[in-house]
Structure formats: structure tokens, C-alpha cells
């Protein structure tokens, strides 16, 4: 391992500690009375990164984004190369804003809408047009489903989407999404199970949405 790779591992580990200190990282302790995480995908997990606990602190978010952009500069655009930085609502909105400030670009976000094909991500407020160069960012990469839908919407309007995605936390265990490299501040794979195969459900632990139920996940049992 090169000195640079060791340095980035150290930086990433430090950020994982910082995220834990602000209560953004939750891991199930094995107590069957404790609920576990129901993810947006419908899968279940014994862990969750609550990025809301990080974006609450603008200075922390700014520092985190700066570390990603500085240490992964070779894989990311240079200033003035992009026209937009785009995240998905709601978790990635302020991340896109922070990174857009760094690049000196415009910023936008996609929003969930229900269609005949199910939930999709659409640009409802921003005039991104064919040929515009766009960097896509996310708060947490789990299955990549929301990010795929954001990219699909951008490609539908003809945007030129950069071949890398900036993510605060990559818990997916993958390094690329449909050929686009995932550039993460923290790589921390966490297990996921379909409900019928969830070992925590077998122990009668209840699956709940982490956001909105954070206190229940962290209560004493």
C-alpha cells in the first residue's frame, strides 16, 4: 500500500470517528428487543449512517467535502469543467451546494415523484439542458437506486454526466455504479437482507425507518 493510500485510509477513519461522535453511525447491538433498520429499498440492515446528523453542521460538511475533493482530485473534475453539481432530495441537497461552492458552479437537485413506473427522480425546479456537464453527488450509497434515477433524469434532458459520483458514505460494498467510479469519504460496507431472510426479524426485532425513529433505535432495551 502506498503512502498516499495509507494517508487516505487514516483520513477516512478519522471521519468515521467524527461521524460516530455526532451520532451519525448506528450499529445494532444484537439485542432482539432493539429495532433494526428498514432501508429505502425495502431491505433490512443491522447498521445505518444518518447523514442528517452531519449536514446539520455546515462547517463539518464543508471540511468533509474538501477532503474528498482534495485527496481524489485525479478522479474528479477540475474547476470550471462542470456546469452543475446535482444531488437528490433531500439528503444530498446541501452536499451538492457545498461542492458547487468549491467548484464555482451552479447547483440543483432532483425530487421524487410517483409515475406509472413507480417512484422516479425528476428535475422540477432547474433548467439543466442538453450538453450541460454535471457532477452527481450523494449522501449515502446503499443500493444506488436513487442515484441511478437521478442520473437517468439528467441523461433524459441530455446532460453530460461525469463518470464519477461523490458520496459521503458508501455502505454498498461496490466501487462503481454502472461504470461510474464511487468516490467516498467513508467506505463502510454493511449487510443488507431481504425481509424474508433477515436474521434480526427471525429474533422478533422490529424493522423501522431510521429517520424519524432515531430515538427508538438508540433507546435502552
QUITAHU-V993574 format. One line per field, one symbol per residue. ss: DSSP state (H for helix, E for strand, C for the rest). phi: phi as a letter, one per 40 degrees, with the letter a starting at -180 (. if undefined). A space follows every 50 residues. Layout:
ss=???
phi=???
//
This chain:
ss=CCHHHHHHHHHHHHHHHHHHHCCCEEECCCCCCCCEEECCCCCEECEEEC CHHHHCCHHHHHHHHHHHHHHCHHHCCCCCCCCEEEEECCCCHHHHHHHH HHHCCEEEEEEEEEECCEEEEECCCCCCCCCCEEEEEEEEECCCHHHHHH HHHHHHCCCEEEEEEEEEEECCCCCEECCEEEEEEEECCCCEECHHHCHH HHCCCCEECCCCCHHHHHCCC
phi=.cccccccdcccccccccccccgcbbbccgcccccbcccdcgcbacaabc cdccccbdcccccccccccccbdcbbccdgcccbbbbccbcccccccccc cccgbcbaacbcbcbcchcbbbcbbbbcbdgccbbcbacbcbbgcccdcc cccccccgcccccabcbcbbbcgbbbbfgcccbbcbbadbcbbcdcbccc cccgcccbcccgbccccbccb
//
